[in-house]
Amino acid sequence: MDGRRSYLVPLAVEEMAANAVEHGFAKTKHPAIDVKLILKRDGTLVLRMRDNGAAFNPMDLDLSAADPCSAVGIRMLRQGMREVEYQNTVGLNNVVVTLPAASQ
């Protein structure tokens, strides 16, 4: 895996998990986070994080008036990733992030 993605993936996981713990689990009796990382044959990397915290779509957050140092993980997702998808299904937040291969 190239250096850029080696840096972005753990940072994205850390930021998204911290966000779930800090904001999503306040009323959750048995908090859980599941991380799945898939490297496709074409070099595309897919990161899926699922948690059972409060419903929260990171792409809906308005960052225009926020402190530039806040929501670093969400800012990074919006700027560095090809595609970010969110769904809340059966009470689970699902964030799927696609990172293209280095040559794409």
N, C-alpha and C positions, 0 to 999 in steps of 0.2 A: 504494500500500500504506500502511496506517495506521502511525502512529508506534510503537505497541506491537510490531507484527510486524517493523517495520524494525529494531527493537532486538533482538528475540528470535532472529530467524533467523541473523544473523551470529554472535551469541553462541553459539547451539546448534551451529553448524557448527564454530566455533573450539574449543569445549569437547570435542565429540565427536571431532574430528580429533586434538586433543592427547592425548586418552585413548587412541586407537588407536596413535598414535606412541609414547607413553610406556609403555604396558602391553602392547599387542598385537603389536608388531613385533619383539620381542626375538629371536625365532627365525625371522623371515621373511626369506628371501634377497632377494626383490624386492617390497618393500612398495608397496601401491597403495591409494589412497582415491579413490572416485568420489562426487561430489555431484550430485544432481539436484533441481531446484526446479520445482514445477509450480503455476501459479496457475489454478485452475478458474474456469469462468464465474460460479459463484455466489460467488466471492471467497475460497473455501477455499484455503489454501496447503498444499501437501504437500511435505515435505522428506524426501529419501531419501539416506542415506549408506551406502555399501558399502565394506568394506575386506577385505583378505585376511590380517588378523592372527589371533591366537589367538581362538577362540570366546569371546564375552563378551556376555551379555545385561545391559544396563544396568538393566533393571527388576528383576533378581534380586538386586541388591546390597543388603545390609542396612545401612541408614544410621542405624539407631537408636542404635548405640553409637559411631558415627564422630564425629570432630571436626566441628562445624557448618560450619567453613570448608573442609572437604574435599569433593570430588566436587560442586563447584558446578554443573557442567553437568548432571549427572544429577539433582540436586535441582531445577534449573530445569525440566528436561524433565517431571518428575513433577508439578510444581505448575502450570506455565503452559500445558501443551498439552492439547488435547481427547483425543488418542489417540496412544499410542506403541506401535508393534509391532516385534517383533524376530524374526528368523529367521536361522538359519545354514544356508545351502544351498550345496552344492557347494564347501564350504570358505570361503564368504564370509559375513561378518557383514552383515546388512541391517537397518538401523534406519529405520523410516518414521514420521515425525512429522506429525500433522495439526493445523493451526492454523485455527480457524474465522475467517470474515470478521468484521470489527469489529462488525457488527450482530447476529451470532449469539450 
